[in-house]
Amino acid sequence: MVAGEASGDLLAGLLLQGLRQRWPTLQVAGIGGPRMVEHGFQAWWPHDKLAVRGYVEVLRHYREISGIRDALTRRLLQDRPAAFIGVDAPDFNLGLERRLKSAGIKTIHFVCPSIWAWRGGRAKKMAASVDHVLCLFPFEPELLRRHGVAATFVGHPLADAIPLQPPRVASRAALGLGDREPVVAVLPGSRRSEIQYIAPRFLQAVARLHQQRPELRFVLPVASGLRDLLTPLVQQHAPKAPLQLLDGQSHTVLAACDVTLIASGTATLEAALFKQPMVIGYNMHPLSWQLMKRMRYQPWVGLPNILCREFVVPELLQDDCQPEALAAAVLAWLDNPAASARVATRFADLHQQLRQDTARCATDAIAKVLQG
């Protein structure tokens, strides 16, 4: 298995629970993180080696990432596993999967690349690379079948893992927050490049919010290995704000908050499953943004908006991702409880749709691939 970042590690860890139940003696190794290791995964390389987003950022790390993929390919072709499962990270995994499939090794891709949002040409590459795709969203299998790719909708494992009714009271108690305190969750991303480009803007927004509403409390769950980057940024941009830094615990934070300021990515879906209003922000290297913007097929970037097919939550991207605008959008949610209640109802419906017992569905699909 290969999972290339924190969100992939989370998804793979949930999948491994189902695999372990069906095959207790399963041996699984490759590239992964702590969630996978908890389920007996042997990490030959840590997942954060691949946690790079944006064309410019990837170019800076190309030699190291290419070397890892070549070494992994040689090892897998020599040891020949029963199957390879690539978890997201399509730019890394699809090329690897193509070589393995051509050598007769079964290849499964978990999480359909967002060909419905951008870079639709990857569908042809997938047909040559994977035997089966495990899809998180219900509209994806039919789209893939049009391109000759076998696929199964398995639901989203986060929808199984996150309770339908968020444990707000217990989560606030665990974080030492009062039940009536207004709380803003701040999630600036799980990659080092995201911390570089997004965190300063988010923290400046926190400083403005504190200045305008001194009663607000702020909680920021820090992804593994990023505290060294975040701590000086907090001291620089929001030194006086009542901002609590936590190691991980993002689900506890999302259950406890009233609104979240959040970077675009899988975390936005987690926030939706916790029924939270949110402000989605994102910023990256200008050249990477120009390249990606030209390949977009639809107006939405955040997963909650994509799945709902409308702007149910605001998106402030690139030049629009400014501290003043971010702070104003957060306050708009706090000042409109009725709007927050409406979006919570919308997200509850989405939660039910994605709740499919993903570990079992995915394991059933993998078993059929192995038998084929």
C-alpha positions in Angstrom: 0.0 0.0 0.0 1.0 3.6 -0.6 -0.7 6.5 1.2 1.0 9.9 0.5 -0.2 12.3 3.2 -2.2 12.6 6.4 -5.6 12.3 4.8 -4.5 9.2 2.8 -3.0 7.7 6.0 -6.4 8.2 7.7 -8.3 6.6 4.9 -5.9 3.7 4.6 -6.0 3.1 8.4 -9.8 2.8 8.3 -9.6 0.4 5.3 -7.0 -1.7 7.1 -9.5 -2.4 9.9 -11.8 -4.2 7.4 -8.9 -6.0 5.7 -7.7 -7.3 9.1 -11.1 -8.6 10.0 -11.3 -10.6 6.8 -7.6 -11.7 6.6 -6.2 -11.6 10.2 -2.7 -12.9 9.0 -2.5 -10.2 6.3 1.0 -8.8 5.8 1.0 -5.2 4.5 3.8 -2.8 3.8 4.9 0.2 1.7 4.6 3.9 2.3 2.3 5.1 5.1 1.8 6.9 8.3 0.9 6.4 12.0 -2.8 5.5 11.4 -1.7 2.6 9.2 1.1 1.5 11.5 -1.5 1.2 14.3 -3.0 -1.6 12.2 0.2 -3.6 11.7 1.4 -1.7 8.6 5.2 -1.8 7.9 6.3 1.6 6.7 9.3 1.3 4.5 9.1 5.1 4.0 7.0 7.6 6.0 4.0 9.1 4.2 5.1 12.7 4.7 7.8 12.1 2.1 5.1 12.4 -0.5 3.1 15.2 1.2 3.8 17.9 -1.4 1.1 19.9 -3.3 1.6 22.2 -6.3 3.7 22.0 -9.4 6.5 24.2 -8.2 6.7 22.4 -4.8 6.8 19.0 -6.5 9.6 20.1 -8.8 11.7 21.0 -5.7 11.3 17.4 -4.3 11.2 15.6 -7.7 14.5 13.8 -7.4 13.8 12.4 -3.9 10.2 11.3 -4.7 11.2 9.8 -8.1 14.0 7.8 -6.3 11.5 6.5 -3.7 9.1 5.3 -6.4 11.9 3.6 -8.4 13.1 1.8 -5.3 9.6 0.8 -4.3 8.8 -0.5 -7.8 11.9 -2.7 -7.8 11.1 -4.1 -4.4 7.5 -4.9 -5.3 8.4 -6.5 -8.7 10.9 -8.7 -6.9 8.6 -9.7 -3.9 5.4 -9.7 -6.0 2.6 -9.1 -3.5 -0.9 -10.5 -3.9 -2.2 -7.0 -4.6 -1.1 -3.4 -4.5 -3.5 -0.7 -3.1 -2.7 2.9 -4.0 -4.5 5.3 -1.6 -5.1 8.6 -3.3 -1.7 10.3 -4.3 -2.5 9.7 -8.0 0.5 11.5 -9.4 2.7 9.0 -7.5 0.6 5.9 -7.5 -0.8 5.7 -11.1 2.6 5.4 -12.7 3.7 2.8 -10.1 0.4 0.9 -10.6 0.9 0.9 -14.4 4.2 -0.9 -14.1 2.9 -3.4 -11.5 -0.2 -4.2 -13.6 1.8 -4.8 -16.7 3.9 -7.3 -14.6 0.7 -9.2 -13.7 0.2 -7.8 -10.1 -3.3 -6.9 -9.2 -3.7 -3.1 -8.7 -6.4 -1.4 -6.8 -6.8 2.4 -6.4 -8.6 3.7 -3.3 -10.2 7.1 -4.0 -11.0 8.1 -7.5 -8.9 11.0 -8.7 -11.1 14.0 -9.1 -11.3 13.7 -12.9 -14.8 15.3 -12.6 -13.1 18.5 -11.2 -9.9 18.8 -13.2 -7.4 16.8 -15.2 -9.9 14.5 -16.8 -7.3 13.0 -19.1 -6.1 10.9 -16.2 -9.1 8.6 -16.8 -7.3 7.0 -19.8 -4.2 6.6 -17.7 -6.2 4.8 -15.0 -7.6 2.3 -17.5 -4.0 1.2 -18.2 -3.0 1.3 -14.5 -5.6 -0.2 -12.3 -7.7 -3.3 -12.1 -10.3 -1.7 -9.9 -11.1 1.7 -8.3 -12.8 2.0 -4.9 -14.9 5.2 -5.1 -15.9 7.4 -2.2 -18.7 9.2 -4.0 -21.8 7.7 -5.6 -21.5 9.4 -9.0 -17.9 8.2 -9.7 -18.3 4.6 -10.8 -20.5 5.4 -13.8 -18.0 8.1 -14.9 -15.1 5.7 -14.7 -17.0 2.9 -16.6 -17.4 5.2 -19.5 -13.6 5.1 -19.7 -13.3 1.4 -19.3 -12.4 1.4 -15.7 -14.0 -1.1 -13.3 -15.1 0.6 -10.1 -17.3 0.3 -6.9 -18.9 2.9 -4.7 -17.9 2.0 -1.2 -19.0 5.1 0.6 -16.6 7.3 2.6 -14.9 5.7 5.6 -15.0 9.0 7.5 -18.8 8.8 7.3 -18.7 5.5 9.2 -16.1 6.7 11.7 -17.7 10.1 12.6 -20.9 9.8 14.6 -24.1 11.1 13.1 -24.6 13.2 16.2 -21.3 15.0 17.0 -20.2 14.7 20.7 -20.1 18.5 21.3 -20.3 18.5 25.1 -17.8 15.7 25.7 -15.4 17.2 23.2 -15.6 20.6 24.8 -14.9 19.1 28.2 -11.9 17.2 26.8 -10.4 20.4 25.5 -11.2 22.4 28.6 -13.7 24.6 26.9 -16.9 26.0 28.4 -20.2 25.0 26.9 -21.2 28.6 26.2 -17.8 29.8 24.9 -17.8 30.7 21.2 -15.1 28.5 19.6 -13.4 28.8 16.2 -11.5 25.8 14.9 -8.5 26.8 12.7 -7.2 24.1 10.3 -4.6 25.5 7.9 -3.6 22.2 6.3 -1.5 19.1 6.9 1.4 19.8 4.4 4.4 22.0 5.0 3.7 23.9 1.8 0.2 24.6 3.1 1.5 25.9 6.4 3.9 28.2 4.5 1.2 29.7 2.2 -2.0 29.5 4.2 -1.2 29.6 8.0 0.0 33.2 8.0 -3.3 34.4 6.5 -5.4 32.3 8.8 -3.5 33.5 11.8 -3.8 37.1 10.8 -7.5 36.4 10.5 -7.5 35.0 14.0 -5.8 38.2 15.3 -8.5 40.3 13.7 -11.2 38.2 15.1 -9.7 38.4 18.6 -9.5 42.2 18.2 -13.2 42.4 17.1 -14.6 39.7 19.4 -12.4 39.2 22.5 -14.7 36.5 23.8 -13.8 34.1 21.0 -11.6 31.1 21.7 -9.5 29.5 19.0 -8.2 25.9 18.7 -5.7 24.7 16.1 -5.0 20.9 15.8 -1.4 20.6 14.5 -0.7 17.8 12.0 2.2 15.5 12.8 5.6 17.1 12.3 4.3 20.6 11.7 4.5 22.2 15.2 8.0 23.5 14.5 6.6 25.5 11.6 3.4 26.7 13.2 4.7 27.9 16.6 6.8 30.8 15.3 4.0 31.8 12.9 1.6 32.0 15.8 4.1 34.2 17.7 4.5 36.4 14.7 0.9 36.8 13.5 -1.4 36.1 16.5 0.7 36.5 19.7 -2.2 37.8 21.8 -5.0 35.7 20.6 -6.3 32.9 23.0 -5.2 30.2 20.5 -4.7 26.6 21.8 -2.4 24.4 19.8 -3.0 20.7 20.0 -1.1 17.7 18.7 -3.7 16.1 16.4 -7.2 15.7 17.9 -8.8 17.4 14.8 -12.0 15.4 15.3 -12.3 16.5 18.9 -11.8 20.1 17.7 -14.4 19.8 14.9 -16.9 18.3 17.3 -16.4 21.1 19.8 -16.3 24.2 17.6 -19.0 26.6 16.4 -17.4 27.4 13.1 -14.1 26.4 11.4 -11.6 28.3 9.2 -10.3 25.5 7.1 -7.9 24.8 4.2 -9.5 23.1 1.2 -9.0 19.3 1.2 -10.3 16.2 2.9 -10.6 18.1 6.2 -13.5 20.1 4.7 -15.4 16.9 4.3 -14.6 16.0 7.9 -16.0 19.3 9.0 -19.1 18.7 7.0 -19.6 15.3 8.6 -19.4 17.1 12.0 -22.2 19.3 10.7 -20.0 22.5 11.1 -20.4 25.7 9.1 -17.0 26.6 7.6 -15.0 29.1 5.7 -12.8 27.4 3.1 -9.5 29.2 2.3 -6.6 28.2 0.1 -3.4 29.8 -1.2 -0.4 28.3 -3.0 2.6 29.3 -5.2 1.3 31.7 -7.9 2.6 29.6 -10.7 0.9 26.4 -9.3 -2.3 28.3 -9.0 -2.3 29.6 -12.6 -1.7 26.0 -13.9 -4.4 24.4 -11.7 -6.9 27.2 -12.4 -6.8 26.6 -16.1 -7.7 22.9 -15.7 -10.7 23.3 -13.4 -14.0 22.0 -14.8 -16.5 23.4 -12.2 -16.8 26.5 -10.0 -16.3 24.7 -6.6 -13.1 23.6 -5.0 -14.2 22.5 -1.5 -15.6 19.0 -1.2 -18.8 20.0 0.6 -19.7 22.4 -2.2 -18.8 19.9 -4.9 -21.0 17.2 -3.3 -23.9 19.6 -2.7 -23.4 21.1 -6.2 -23.7 24.7 -4.9 -21.8 27.1 -2.7 -23.3 26.1 0.7 -20.1 27.4 2.4 -17.8 30.3 1.2 -14.6 29.6 -0.6 -11.8 32.3 -0.5 -9.0 31.2 -2.8 -5.6 32.6 -3.7 -5.9 36.4 -3.9 -9.3 36.3 -2.2 -7.8 34.5 0.7 -7.1 37.6 2.8 -7.3 38.0 6.6 -10.0 40.7 6.5 -12.3 38.6 4.2 -11.6 35.4 6.2 -12.5 37.0 9.5 -15.6 38.6 8.0 -16.8 35.3 6.7 -16.3 33.6 10.0 -18.3 36.3 11.8 -21.1 35.9 9.3 -21.6 32.4 10.4 -21.4 33.3 14.1 -23.9 36.1 13.7 -26.4 33.9 11.8 -27.4 30.8 13.8 -30.3 30.1 11.4 -27.8 29.8 8.5 -25.6 27.5 10.6 -28.6 25.3 11.4 -29.6 25.0 7.7 -26.1 24.0 6.6 -26.0 21.4 9.4 -29.2 19.8 8.1 -27.7 19.7 4.6 -24.6 18.1 5.9 -26.6 15.5 7.9 -28.2 14.4 4.6 -24.8 14.1 3.0 -23.5 12.1 5.9 -26.3 9.5 5.5 -25.6 9.2 1.8 -21.9 8.5 2.3 -22.4 6.1 5.3 -22.0 2.7 3.5 -19.8 0.6 5.9 -16.8 1.4 3.7 -14.4 -1.2 5.2 -16.8 -4.1 4.5 -17.7 -2.8 1.0 -14.1 -2.1 0.0 -12.9 -5.5 1.4 -15.6 -7.3 -0.6 -14.6 -5.5 -3.8 -10.9 -6.3 -3.1 -11.7 -10.0 -2.5 -13.4 -10.1 -6.0 -10.4 -8.6 -7.6 -8.1 -11.2 -6.0 -10.4 -14.0 -7.1 -10.6 -12.7 -10.7 
